[in-house]
Amino acid sequence: MRTDRSFDALRNVKMTDHYLMSPQGSVLIEMGNTKVICTASVEDSTARHLVGTGKGWVTAEYGMLPGSTGTRKKRDKGKQDGRSVEIQRLIGRSLRSVVDMEKLGERTIWIDCDVIQADGGTRTASITGAYVAMVQAMQWMKEQGMIEEIPVTACVSAISVGIVDGEKLLDLRYAEDCNAKVDMNVIMTDKGEFIEVQGTGEEAPFSKADLMELLDLAEKGCRELHEMQKAML
């Protein structure tokens, strides 16, 4: 039984914008004890497969710093571990789904998400923070006359939900995530649309009724995060 907050409550969420000096967009997002630095850097060229099309690109990289976990995590040197590759692809496609690439022009926005402290939900925190950093970079582009308008079609946030000891919970910390019978990550727009749902029955299958309740719980969390994102931007 969760004692620090109700089953449908987010952890304490804090976003610090313009956290770093050099990138065009940067955010430190803190969700409970999970902390991620999200940056967005503008490059005046597009992806190789889009050269000559007039379209831009948004891509992401993700990593956990050595001191982010209980035991030191080795740095990714050369080949990244499979988990990091999976997560950075998730971040990239989540953000690309709401960007009008033609309005971006033949430019690339590089998203970097570096986990400095991990206590569950690092991928969902990365997506939520990266959206803010990306829009900050687009605001900079508009100020520089590179684009005429901010080329996003919706706001994007992400949250974890799960079933722990028979209880459906929002925004799992690591201790809850480790003991979850069902673990799910949900990425949504502020229009109530789903971008991606990653759900796994870790110990046993789950019912359609369980799925719908978890999605309703995730939608509540994402709505609250959308409001925080919009307040910053």
Secondary structure, DSSP 8 states (H G I E B T S, - for coil): ---SS-TT----EEEEES-SSSSSEEEEEEETTEEEEEEEEEESS--GGGTTTT--EEEEEEEE-GGGSSS------SS--HHHHHHHHHHHHHHHTTB-HHHH-S-EEEEEEEEEE-SS-HHHHHHHHHHHHHHHHHHHHHHTTS-SS--BSS-EEEEEEEEETTEEEES--HHHHHTEEEEEEEEEETTS-EEEEEEEESSS---HHHHHHHHHHHHHHHHHHHHHHHHH-
